[in-house]
């Protein structure tokens, strides 16, 4: 976010605030309860732990009603007269202020100089016995934002959340913080400026304390407490043991939750001595080229303590573990001893890669011994050859590192936007260094880039059978880029993908396995404006569902293609149905507007209806139109079937 001048703290309004009766406040609280709880959760300090943070957020929100029949609080901010919905409701303004004030109080440290306030103590209600509750895990963007917010002071977090979640202006943020009894709202607002404005992430399930996951508590400790209730001496011994437990560093099983089920198969999957270790040269004599012949690599493959923690966390991830999985990927424990692919130090983490025949699991823990770990899953069933060429080892500061397959000979990074047709092979390309274990140097990843698309890095991996083009879409395995008619794809060149690269942002984080680009038509443009290519890109996923299809229009002289239509979970532009039809409104160099449409080559006729009326024999249509016109497209195939245009 761009820095801006922050006004000094506004003086409190001497006029009495609006009177809000308890019925009006209760109606606002019930109607906007999920939003108010999310606000409290985001402002509360992450150091409370996710379970207590959830319960505290609900408790503070439920205590936001006035104590009497009406509020006599002179600090209540008036609703915005020109606003609509909740922003025009003084009842909502009142309960929001009460929630914010108590959330800020809960984040202040306890001291011996004053009695603790109610918000600083564990909530009496609500309480959950026998379970630990926490929001669903988000992606890498949400984790990064949560870490940045945790580094802010509580008032700065409140300023960021009021801006992003409540969409308040800076002046209104200052007034709300002042009404919440903050001493220096201007400093809080200035501190919040240091965090990038990713306000859309605040609505993520990562920060939703009303949509929760449940995990068991420490069952062994609970059993001990029940026994201790029967004997006072045993209770004293147990409490002393609990007080003496160390607070930092890794235990025997690290960040794993306590065991609650034991059987021979589960126990074998947790034994680092039973991990499958493939010999270094096994891939050279095997007829297979998949993850099953990857050797165990890395400097920590003999660290039994690290491997034990990784297996235990996989089976029972605790509260401090950030778990993520690509769509359609189960995150449960391995069915038996998995295969070890890598164990070593990567940047500031110790990383373990494991493979169970269906999934790749990546475990990472801080090297400095602090608490917290990350566990990521990706589905890779049926991966062979190019699909098993690389796995992400780590991401840091917008860069990515890969572990490449033992059969990969060279690795090259290529900026697709600098690889247009006609450019030299070396344009936008640079050789990527690798260690003896196959670990690449870090390079800029497009998986997390935001704003204008100015570059898009792809990874070219070469083995004895050829060169494959892949790109990072936020998964543990890169997505393979191909080109050609559906059902007959071939290895893509960087020039083919140059005008289409930025459209890959639409399929990030969707569990994509391959993306194929196919030029299905070439159309002369009206008014002697040259020609245009019609292309469709189809992103297929590891799980089968969630397929996304984009039809793109690439006019001559334009560096990038324009997305003309898109669809999800359709057979179009695929091996089962290669037919595709799409249209776009286009302005010629003379200033005239046209509806242009193109179908695959077996399209015999196209008709436009609605805001534009016209038809043609063949697979290309160009009809004069008005700016902003809306039209429907219908095509007829050679076998008499009808197809509709993608939308």
C-alpha positions as CSV (number, residue, x, y, z in Angstrom):
1,X,0.0,0.0,0.0
2,X,1.3,3.4,-0.8
3,X,2.2,5.5,2.2
4,X,0.0,8.5,2.9
5,X,-0.2,11.4,5.3
6,X,-2.0,10.4,8.5
7,X,-4.1,12.9,10.2
8,X,-3.6,13.5,14.0
9,X,-5.9,11.7,16.4
10,X,-9.3,13.3,16.2
11,X,-10.7,14.9,19.3
12,X,-13.6,13.1,20.9
13,X,-16.9,14.5,19.9
14,X,-18.4,16.4,22.9
15,X,-21.9,15.8,21.7
16,X,-23.7,12.7,23.2
17,X,-23.7,9.7,20.9
18,X,-26.9,8.2,19.6
19,X,-29.1,6.2,21.9
20,X,-29.1,2.5,20.9
21,X,-31.6,0.3,22.7
22,X,-30.8,-3.3,23.5
23,X,-33.2,-4.7,20.9
24,X,-31.6,-2.7,18.2
25,X,-28.1,-3.8,19.2
26,X,-29.2,-7.4,19.5
27,X,-30.7,-7.3,16.0
28,X,-27.5,-5.9,14.6
29,X,-25.4,-8.5,16.5
30,X,-27.5,-11.5,15.3
31,X,-27.6,-10.3,11.7
32,X,-23.9,-9.6,11.4
33,X,-22.6,-12.1,14.0
34,X,-20.2,-13.9,11.6
35,X,-18.7,-10.6,10.5
36,X,-18.2,-9.3,14.0
37,X,-16.6,-12.6,15.2
38,X,-14.2,-12.5,12.2
39,X,-13.3,-8.9,13.2
40,X,-12.6,-9.9,16.8
41,X,-10.6,-13.0,15.6
42,X,-8.4,-10.9,13.3
43,X,-7.7,-8.2,16.0
44,X,-6.9,-10.7,18.8
45,X,-3.2,-11.6,19.2
46,X,-2.2,-14.9,17.4
47,X,-0.1,-15.7,20.5
48,X,-3.3,-16.8,22.2
49,X,-3.4,-20.0,20.0
50,X,-6.0,-20.7,17.4
51,X,-8.4,-22.6,19.8
52,X,-8.5,-19.9,22.5
53,X,-8.5,-17.2,19.9
54,X,-11.7,-18.7,18.4
55,X,-13.5,-19.0,21.7
56,X,-12.4,-15.6,22.8
57,X,-13.7,-14.0,19.6
58,X,-17.1,-15.6,20.1
59,X,-17.1,-14.6,23.8
60,X,-16.3,-10.9,23.1
61,X,-18.9,-10.7,20.4
62,X,-21.6,-12.2,22.6
63,X,-20.8,-9.7,25.4
64,X,-21.2,-6.7,23.1
65,X,-24.8,-5.9,24.0
66,X,-25.4,-2.8,26.3
67,X,-25.9,-3.6,30.0
68,X,-29.0,-1.6,30.3
69,X,-32.1,-1.1,28.1
70,X,-30.2,1.6,26.1
71,X,-26.6,2.5,25.6
72,X,-25.5,5.7,27.4
73,X,-22.1,5.5,25.7
74,X,-21.1,8.9,24.4
75,X,-18.3,7.4,22.3
76,X,-20.7,5.5,20.1
77,X,-20.0,6.6,16.5
78,X,-23.0,7.7,14.4
79,X,-23.9,5.7,11.4
80,X,-23.1,7.1,8.0
81,X,-26.1,9.0,6.8
82,X,-25.4,8.4,3.1
83,X,-24.5,4.7,3.6
84,X,-26.7,1.7,3.1
85,X,-27.1,-1.7,4.9
86,X,-25.0,-2.2,8.0
87,X,-23.0,1.0,7.5
88,X,-26.2,3.0,8.1
89,X,-27.2,1.0,11.2
90,X,-26.3,2.7,14.5
91,X,-26.9,-0.6,16.3
92,X,-24.1,-2.2,14.1
93,X,-21.8,0.7,14.8
94,X,-22.3,0.3,18.5
95,X,-21.7,-3.4,18.7
96,X,-18.7,-3.2,16.3
97,X,-17.1,-0.6,18.6
98,X,-17.7,-2.7,21.7
99,X,-16.2,-5.8,20.0
100,X,-13.2,-3.8,18.8
101,X,-12.6,-2.2,22.2
102,X,-12.7,-5.5,24.1
103,X,-10.5,-7.3,21.4
104,X,-7.9,-4.6,21.9
105,X,-8.1,-5.0,25.7
106,X,-7.6,-8.7,25.4
107,X,-4.4,-8.2,23.5
108,X,-2.8,-6.0,26.3
109,X,-0.4,-7.8,28.6
110,X,-1.4,-8.5,32.2
111,X,0.5,-6.4,34.8
112,X,0.7,-6.3,38.6
113,X,-0.2,-2.5,38.6
114,X,-3.9,-3.0,37.8
115,X,-6.6,-5.5,38.0
116,X,-7.1,-7.5,34.8
117,X,-10.0,-6.6,32.7
118,X,-12.6,-9.2,31.8
119,X,-11.5,-9.4,28.2
120,X,-7.9,-10.3,29.3
121,X,-9.1,-13.5,31.1
122,X,-10.0,-16.8,29.5
123,X,-13.7,-16.6,28.5
124,X,-16.3,-18.2,30.8
125,X,-18.6,-18.9,27.8
126,X,-18.6,-20.4,25.3
127,X,-16.7,-23.4,26.3
128,X,-16.0,-26.6,24.4
129,X,-15.0,-29.7,26.3
130,X,-13.2,-32.6,24.7
131,X,-12.4,-30.9,21.4
132,X,-10.1,-28.2,20.0
133,X,-11.6,-26.0,17.4
134,X,-9.8,-23.9,14.8
135,X,-10.6,-22.4,11.3
136,X,-9.9,-24.2,8.1
137,X,-6.4,-23.8,6.8
138,X,-5.9,-21.5,3.8
139,X,-3.2,-21.3,1.2
140,X,0.3,-19.8,1.2
141,X,-1.1,-16.2,0.8
142,X,-3.2,-16.5,3.9
143,X,-0.4,-17.9,5.9
144,X,1.9,-15.1,4.8
145,X,-0.7,-12.5,5.7
146,X,-1.3,-14.0,9.1
147,X,2.4,-14.0,9.9
148,X,2.7,-10.3,8.9
149,X,-0.4,-9.3,10.9
150,X,1.0,-11.1,14.0
151,X,4.1,-8.8,13.8
152,X,1.9,-5.7,14.1
153,X,0.7,-4.2,17.3
154,X,-3.0,-4.8,18.2
155,X,-4.1,-1.2,17.2
156,X,-2.3,-1.6,13.8
157,X,-4.0,-4.9,13.2
158,X,-7.3,-3.2,14.0
159,X,-6.5,-0.4,11.6
160,X,-5.7,-2.9,8.8
161,X,-8.8,-4.9,9.4
162,X,-11.1,-1.9,9.6
163,X,-9.7,-0.8,6.3
164,X,-9.9,-4.2,4.6
165,X,-12.8,-5.9,6.1
166,X,-15.1,-3.0,7.0
167,X,-13.9,-0.8,4.0
168,X,-13.6,2.3,6.2
169,X,-11.8,5.4,5.0
170,X,-8.7,6.4,6.9
171,X,-10.6,9.3,8.6
172,X,-13.3,6.8,9.8
173,X,-10.6,4.4,11.0
174,X,-9.0,7.1,13.1
175,X,-12.4,8.0,14.6
176,X,-13.2,4.4,15.4
177,X,-9.8,3.8,17.1
178,X,-10.1,7.0,19.1
179,X,-13.6,5.9,20.2
180,X,-12.1,2.6,21.2
181,X,-9.8,4.5,23.6
182,X,-6.6,4.0,21.6
183,X,-3.9,6.6,22.6
184,X,-2.4,7.1,19.2
185,X,-4.6,6.0,16.2
186,X,-2.4,7.9,13.8
187,X,0.6,5.7,14.7
188,X,-1.5,2.6,14.3
189,X,-2.6,3.6,10.9
190,X,0.9,4.4,9.8
191,X,2.1,1.0,11.1
192,X,-0.6,-0.7,9.1
193,X,0.7,1.0,5.9
194,X,3.7,-1.3,6.1
195,X,1.6,-4.3,5.2
196,X,0.6,-4.9,1.6
197,X,-3.1,-4.3,1.0
198,X,-4.3,-7.9,0.4
199,X,-7.7,-7.1,1.8
200,X,-9.5,-9.8,-0.2
201,X,-7.7,-12.5,1.9
202,X,-9.4,-11.3,5.0
203,X,-12.6,-13.0,3.9
204,X,-10.7,-16.4,3.5
205,X,-11.8,-19.5,5.5
206,X,-8.4,-19.1,7.2
207,X,-9.8,-16.2,9.2
208,X,-13.4,-17.5,9.6
209,X,-14.0,-18.5,13.3
210,X,-17.6,-19.6,12.4
211,X,-16.5,-22.4,10.0
212,X,-14.4,-24.6,12.1
213,X,-12.5,-27.9,12.1
214,X,-12.3,-30.1,15.2
215,X,-9.4,-32.1,16.6
216,X,-9.1,-34.1,19.8
217,X,-7.3,-32.5,22.7
218,X,-4.4,-34.1,24.6
219,X,-6.2,-37.3,25.5
220,X,-3.4,-38.7,27.6
221,X,-3.3,-35.6,29.7
222,X,-7.1,-35.6,30.1
223,X,-6.9,-39.2,31.3
224,X,-4.3,-38.2,33.8
225,X,-6.4,-35.3,35.1
226,X,-9.4,-37.7,35.6
227,X,-7.3,-40.0,37.7
228,X,-5.9,-37.0,39.6
229,X,-9.4,-36.0,40.6
230,X,-9.6,-39.2,42.7
231,X,-6.4,-38.7,44.6
232,X,-5.2,-35.3,45.8
233,X,-1.5,-36.4,45.9
234,X,-1.7,-37.7,42.4
235,X,-3.2,-34.3,41.3
236,X,-0.3,-32.4,42.9
237,X,2.2,-34.7,41.1
238,X,0.5,-34.3,37.7
239,X,0.2,-30.5,38.1
240,X,3.9,-30.3,39.0
241,X,4.8,-32.4,36.0
242,X,2.8,-30.1,33.7
243,X,4.3,-26.9,35.1
244,X,7.8,-28.4,34.6
245,X,7.2,-29.2,30.9
246,X,9.5,-27.1,28.6
247,X,7.8,-24.5,26.5
248,X,10.2,-24.3,23.6
249,X,12.0,-26.7,21.3
250,X,11.0,-29.9,19.7
251,X,9.7,-32.9,21.7
252,X,10.2,-36.5,20.5
253,X,7.3,-36.1,18.0
254,X,7.6,-32.3,17.4
255,X,4.3,-30.5,16.6
256,X,2.3,-33.7,16.4
257,X,-0.9,-34.1,18.4
258,X,-0.9,-36.9,21.0
259,X,-1.7,-40.4,19.8
260,X,-5.3,-41.5,20.1
261,X,-5.4,-44.7,18.0
262,X,-2.9,-47.5,17.7
263,X,-2.8,-50.4,15.4
264,X,0.1,-52.3,13.8
265,X,-0.2,-50.6,10.3
266,X,-0.5,-47.2,11.8
267,X,2.5,-47.8,14.1
268,X,4.6,-49.1,11.1
269,X,3.8,-45.9,9.2
270,X,5.3,-43.9,12.0
271,X,8.5,-45.8,12.3
272,X,11.4,-44.0,10.5
273,X,13.3,-47.2,10.4
274,X,10.6,-48.7,8.0
275,X,10.7,-45.9,5.4
276,X,11.2,-47.1,1.9
277,X,14.7,-46.0,0.7
278,X,15.3,-46.5,-3.1
279,X,19.0,-47.0,-4.1
280,X,20.6,-44.1,-6.0
281,X,21.0,-46.0,-9.3
282,X,17.6,-47.8,-9.3
283,X,16.1,-45.5,-11.9
284,X,18.8,-46.3,-14.4
285,X,17.8,-50.0,-14.7
286,X,14.0,-49.5,-14.2
287,X,11.5,-49.3,-17.0
288,X,9.5,-46.9,-14.9
289,X,10.0,-43.1,-14.7
290,X,7.9,-42.1,-11.8
291,X,8.3,-41.1,-8.1
292,X,8.7,-44.8,-7.1
293,X,12.2,-44.9,-8.5
294,X,13.4,-41.5,-7.0
295,X,16.3,-42.2,-4.6
296,X,16.3,-40.8,-1.1
297,X,18.4,-37.6,-1.2
298,X,19.5,-34.8,1.1
299,X,21.9,-34.4,4.0
300,X,19.4,-35.4,6.7
301,X,18.2,-38.7,5.4
302,X,19.8,-40.3,8.4
303,X,18.3,-38.0,11.0
304,X,15.8,-40.4,12.6
305,X,14.5,-37.7,15.0
306,X,13.5,-35.4,12.1
307,X,11.9,-38.3,10.1
308,X,10.0,-39.4,13.2
309,X,8.6,-35.9,13.7
310,X,7.6,-35.6,10.0
311,X,5.8,-39.0,10.1
312,X,4.1,-38.1,13.4
313,X,2.9,-34.7,12.2
314,X,1.6,-36.3,9.0
315,X,-0.5,-38.8,11.1
316,X,-1.6,-36.3,13.7
317,X,-1.0,-32.6,12.8
318,X,-1.3,-30.5,16.0
319,X,-2.6,-27.0,16.5
320,X,0.6,-25.2,15.5
321,X,0.8,-27.0,12.1
322,X,-0.3,-25.2,9.0
323,X,-1.9,-27.9,6.8
324,X,-2.7,-27.3,3.1
325,X,-3.8,-29.7,0.4
326,X,-4.6,-29.2,-3.3
327,X,-8.3,-29.7,-4.1
328,X,-9.3,-33.3,-4.1
329,X,-6.3,-34.5,-2.1
330,X,-6.9,-36.4,1.1
331,X,-4.7,-35.3,4.0
332,X,-5.0,-38.3,6.3
333,X,-2.2,-40.5,7.6
334,X,-0.3,-42.8,5.3
335,X,-1.7,-46.3,5.0
336,X,1.7,-47.8,5.5
337,X,5.4,-46.8,5.6
338,X,5.9,-44.2,2.8
339,X,8.9,-43.7,0.6
340,X,11.5,-41.1,1.5
341,X,12.3,-38.7,-1.4
342,X,14.3,-36.0,0.4
343,X,15.4,-34.8,3.9
344,X,17.6,-31.8,4.2
345,X,18.0,-28.1,5.0
346,X,16.3,-25.6,2.6
347,X,16.8,-21.9,3.3
348,X,15.7,-21.5,6.9
349,X,13.8,-24.8,7.2
350,X,14.4,-28.5,7.5
351,X,12.3,-30.2,4.8
352,X,11.2,-33.8,4.4
353,X,9.5,-35.1,1.2
354,X,7.5,-38.3,1.4
355,X,5.5,-40.3,-1.1
356,X,2.9,-42.9,-0.4
357,X,1.9,-43.9,-4.0
358,X,-1.0,-41.4,-4.1
359,X,0.4,-38.2,-2.6
360,X,3.5,-36.2,-2.1
361,X,3.7,-34.9,1.5
362,X,6.1,-32.0,2.3
363,X,6.9,-31.4,6.0
364,X,8.9,-28.3,7.0
365,X,10.0,-27.0,10.4
366,X,12.1,-24.0,11.4
367,X,15.8,-24.6,11.7
368,X,16.0,-22.4,14.8
369,X,14.0,-24.9,16.8
370,X,11.0,-22.6,17.4
371,X,7.5,-24.1,17.4
372,X,5.3,-24.4,14.4
373,X,5.5,-26.5,11.2
374,X,4.0,-26.8,7.8
375,X,2.5,-29.8,6.1
376,X,1.5,-29.7,2.4
377,X,-0.1,-32.4,0.3
378,X,-0.4,-32.8,-3.5
379,X,-2.1,-35.6,-5.4
380,X,0.3,-37.3,-7.9
381,X,-1.4,-40.7,-8.7
382,X,-0.5,-41.9,-12.1
383,X,2.4,-39.4,-12.5
384,X,5.0,-40.7,-15.0
385,X,7.7,-39.1,-17.1
386,X,7.2,-35.4,-17.3
387,X,4.6,-35.4,-14.5
388,X,7.3,-36.7,-12.1
389,X,10.1,-34.4,-13.1
390,X,10.1,-32.0,-10.1
391,X,8.7,-31.3,-6.7
392,X,8.7,-28.0,-4.8
393,X,11.1,-28.0,-1.9
394,X,10.4,-24.5,-0.6
395,X,9.1,-21.0,-1.3
396,X,10.5,-17.8,0.2
397,X,10.3,-14.1,-0.7
398,X,8.5,-14.9,-3.9
399,X,11.1,-17.4,-5.0
400,X,10.7,-21.2,-5.4
401,X,13.2,-24.1,-5.2
402,X,12.6,-27.5,-6.8
403,X,14.0,-31.0,-6.3
404,X,14.4,-32.5,-9.8
405,X,14.2,-36.1,-10.9
406,X,17.5,-38.0,-11.1
407,X,17.1,-38.3,-14.9
408,X,16.8,-34.6,-15.5
409,X,20.0,-33.4,-17.2
410,X,19.6,-29.6,-17.4
411,X,17.2,-27.0,-16.0
412,X,16.4,-23.6,-17.5
413,X,14.2,-20.7,-16.4
414,X,12.4,-18.9,-19.2
415,X,10.3,-15.8,-19.0
416,X,7.4,-16.7,-21.3
417,X,6.5,-13.0,-21.9
418,X,10.0,-12.5,-23.5
419,X,9.7,-15.6,-25.7
420,X,7.4,-14.4,-28.4
421,X,7.5,-16.1,-31.8
422,X,10.5,-15.0,-33.8
423,X,12.6,-14.3,-30.8
424,X,15.9,-16.2,-30.3
425,X,15.9,-19.4,-28.3
426,X,18.0,-17.6,-25.6
427,X,15.5,-14.7,-25.2
428,X,14.3,-14.6,-21.6
429,X,16.1,-17.8,-20.7
430,X,18.8,-18.5,-18.2
431,X,20.5,-21.7,-17.1
432,X,19.4,-22.8,-13.6
433,X,22.1,-24.2,-11.3
434,X,21.5,-27.4,-9.3
435,X,23.2,-29.1,-6.5
436,X,24.5,-32.7,-6.6
437,X,21.2,-33.8,-5.1
438,X,19.2,-32.1,-7.8
439,X,18.1,-29.1,-5.8
440,X,17.7,-26.0,-8.0
441,X,18.7,-22.5,-7.2
442,X,15.8,-20.2,-6.2
443,X,14.1,-18.2,-8.9
444,X,11.1,-15.9,-9.1
445,X,7.8,-17.8,-9.1
446,X,4.6,-16.6,-10.8
447,X,2.5,-18.5,-8.2
448,X,2.1,-15.6,-5.8
449,X,2.7,-12.5,-8.0
450,X,-0.1,-9.9,-7.9
451,X,-0.9,-6.8,-9.9
452,X,0.0,-6.3,-13.5
453,X,1.4,-9.3,-15.3
454,X,4.8,-8.2,-16.4
455,X,6.6,-11.6,-16.4
456,X,5.8,-15.3,-16.2
457,X,8.6,-17.7,-15.4
458,X,8.5,-21.3,-16.7
459,X,10.8,-24.1,-15.9
460,X,12.3,-26.1,-18.8
461,X,13.6,-29.6,-17.8
462,X,15.6,-31.6,-20.3
463,X,16.2,-35.4,-20.1
464,X,17.4,-37.8,-22.7
465,X,14.0,-38.0,-24.4
466,X,13.5,-34.2,-24.8
467,X,12.6,-30.9,-23.1
468,X,9.4,-30.3,-21.1
469,X,7.9,-26.9,-20.3
470,X,6.3,-26.5,-16.8
471,X,5.2,-23.7,-14.6
472,X,4.5,-23.1,-10.9
473,X,0.8,-22.7,-10.1
474,X,1.1,-22.9,-6.4
475,X,1.2,-26.7,-6.1
476,X,3.9,-29.1,-4.9
477,X,4.4,-30.3,-8.5
478,X,4.6,-27.9,-11.4
479,X,1.9,-28.0,-14.1
480,X,3.0,-29.3,-17.5
481,X,2.4,-27.0,-20.5
482,X,1.5,-28.6,-23.8
483,X,0.1,-27.6,-27.2
484,X,-1.8,-29.1,-30.0
485,X,-5.1,-30.6,-30.9
486,X,-7.0,-32.1,-27.9
487,X,-6.2,-35.8,-27.6
488,X,-2.9,-35.3,-29.5
489,X,-0.9,-32.8,-27.3
490,X,2.8,-32.4,-27.8
491,X,5.5,-30.6,-25.8
492,X,5.0,-26.9,-26.0
493,X,7.4,-24.2,-27.0
494,X,7.8,-21.0,-25.0
495,X,6.8,-19.0,-28.1
496,X,3.4,-20.8,-28.2
497,X,2.6,-19.8,-24.6
498,X,4.0,-16.3,-24.8
499,X,0.7,-14.6,-25.6
500,X,-1.2,-16.9,-23.2
501,X,1.0,-17.0,-20.1
502,X,-0.8,-14.3,-18.0
503,X,-4.1,-16.3,-18.3
504,X,-2.5,-19.0,-16.2
505,X,-3.2,-16.9,-13.2
506,X,-6.9,-18.0,-13.5
507,X,-6.0,-21.6,-12.6
508,X,-3.5,-21.1,-9.7
509,X,-4.1,-23.3,-6.7
510,X,-6.6,-25.6,-8.4
511,X,-4.7,-28.8,-8.4
512,X,-3.8,-28.5,-12.1
513,X,-1.8,-31.3,-13.8
514,X,-1.5,-30.1,-17.4
515,X,-2.6,-27.1,-19.4
516,X,-2.9,-27.5,-23.2
517,X,-3.1,-24.7,-25.7
518,X,-4.7,-25.2,-29.1
519,X,-5.0,-22.8,-32.0
520,X,-8.4,-23.8,-33.4
521,X,-9.0,-21.0,-35.9
522,X,-7.3,-18.1,-37.8
523,X,-9.5,-15.2,-38.9
524,X,-8.9,-12.3,-41.2
525,X,-9.9,-9.1,-39.5
526,X,-12.3,-6.5,-41.0
527,X,-11.1,-3.2,-42.4
528,X,-7.8,-4.8,-43.5
529,X,-6.6,-4.9,-39.9
530,X,-4.5,-8.1,-40.3
531,X,-5.4,-11.4,-38.8
532,X,-6.1,-12.9,-35.4
533,X,-5.6,-16.3,-33.9
534,X,-8.3,-18.1,-31.8
535,X,-6.9,-20.4,-29.1
536,X,-8.4,-22.4,-26.4
537,X,-6.5,-23.4,-23.2
538,X,-7.7,-26.3,-21.1
539,X,-6.4,-26.9,-17.6
540,X,-6.9,-30.5,-16.5
541,X,-6.6,-31.4,-12.8
542,X,-5.2,-34.4,-10.9
543,X,-8.6,-35.2,-9.5
544,X,-10.4,-35.1,-12.9
545,X,-13.0,-32.5,-11.9
546,X,-12.6,-28.8,-11.8
547,X,-11.4,-28.5,-15.4
548,X,-11.2,-24.9,-16.7
549,X,-11.4,-23.9,-20.4
550,X,-10.5,-20.4,-21.7
551,X,-11.1,-19.2,-25.3
552,X,-8.6,-16.5,-26.2
553,X,-8.5,-14.0,-29.0
554,X,-5.0,-12.9,-30.1
555,X,-5.0,-10.1,-32.7
556,X,-2.0,-9.5,-34.9
557,X,0.4,-7.0,-33.3
558,X,-0.9,-7.5,-29.8
559,X,1.6,-9.0,-27.3
560,X,-1.1,-10.8,-25.3
561,X,-4.2,-12.7,-26.0
562,X,-7.6,-11.5,-24.6
563,X,-9.9,-14.0,-22.8
564,X,-13.1,-14.1,-24.9
565,X,-14.9,-16.8,-22.9
566,X,-14.4,-19.3,-20.1
567,X,-16.2,-22.3,-18.7
568,X,-15.6,-24.9,-16.0
569,X,-16.3,-28.6,-15.9
570,X,-17.1,-28.8,-19.6
571,X,-15.9,-31.3,-22.3
572,X,-15.2,-28.6,-24.9
573,X,-11.6,-28.2,-26.1
574,X,-10.8,-31.7,-24.7
575,X,-10.0,-35.2,-25.9
576,X,-13.7,-36.2,-25.5
577,X,-15.1,-33.2,-27.3
578,X,-12.6,-31.0,-29.3
579,X,-15.3,-28.7,-30.5
580,X,-15.2,-25.0,-29.4
581,X,-17.1,-21.8,-30.3
582,X,-16.5,-18.4,-28.9
583,X,-16.9,-14.7,-29.8
584,X,-15.7,-11.3,-28.9
585,X,-16.6,-7.6,-29.6
586,X,-13.7,-6.0,-31.4
587,X,-12.9,-2.4,-32.5
588,X,-11.1,-2.0,-35.8
589,X,-8.5,0.7,-36.6
590,X,-11.3,2.8,-38.3
591,X,-13.3,2.9,-35.0
592,X,-16.0,0.5,-36.1
593,X,-17.2,-2.3,-33.8
594,X,-17.6,-5.9,-34.9
595,X,-18.8,-9.1,-33.4
596,X,-16.1,-11.7,-34.3
597,X,-16.7,-15.4,-33.7
598,X,-14.8,-18.6,-34.6
599,X,-15.5,-22.3,-34.2
600,X,-13.3,-25.3,-34.6
601,X,-12.8,-26.4,-38.3
602,X,-15.7,-28.8,-38.3
603,X,-18.1,-26.0,-37.6
604,X,-20.3,-25.6,-40.8
605,X,-22.3,-22.5,-39.7
606,X,-22.5,-19.9,-37.0
607,X,-25.5,-17.7,-36.0
608,X,-25.5,-14.7,-33.7
609,X,-28.7,-13.6,-32.0
610,X,-29.8,-11.1,-29.4
611,X,-28.0,-7.7,-29.5
612,X,-26.3,-8.7,-32.8
613,X,-28.1,-10.5,-35.7
614,X,-26.0,-12.3,-38.3
615,X,-25.0,-15.7,-39.6
616,X,-22.3,-17.3,-41.8
617,X,-21.5,-20.5,-43.5
618,X,-18.2,-21.9,-42.2
619,X,-16.4,-21.5,-39.0
620,X,-15.7,-17.7,-39.0
621,X,-18.2,-14.9,-38.4
622,X,-17.7,-11.1,-38.6
623,X,-20.8,-8.9,-38.2
624,X,-21.0,-5.1,-37.6
625,X,-22.2,-4.4,-34.0
626,X,-22.7,-1.6,-31.5
627,X,-20.3,-1.0,-28.7
628,X,-21.4,-3.0,-25.6
629,X,-23.8,-5.2,-27.6
630,X,-24.7,-8.6,-26.0
631,X,-25.1,-11.6,-28.4
632,X,-25.7,-15.3,-28.2
633,X,-23.8,-17.7,-30.4
634,X,-25.0,-21.1,-31.9
635,X,-23.0,-23.3,-34.2
636,X,-23.8,-26.3,-36.3
637,X,-21.3,-29.1,-36.8
638,X,-20.7,-31.2,-39.9
639,X,-22.6,-34.1,-38.3
640,X,-25.7,-31.9,-37.6
641,X,-25.1,-31.4,-33.9
642,X,-25.5,-28.0,-32.4
643,X,-22.9,-26.3,-30.1
644,X,-23.2,-23.2,-28.0
645,X,-20.6,-20.5,-27.5
646,X,-18.5,-20.5,-24.4
647,X,-19.3,-17.7,-22.0
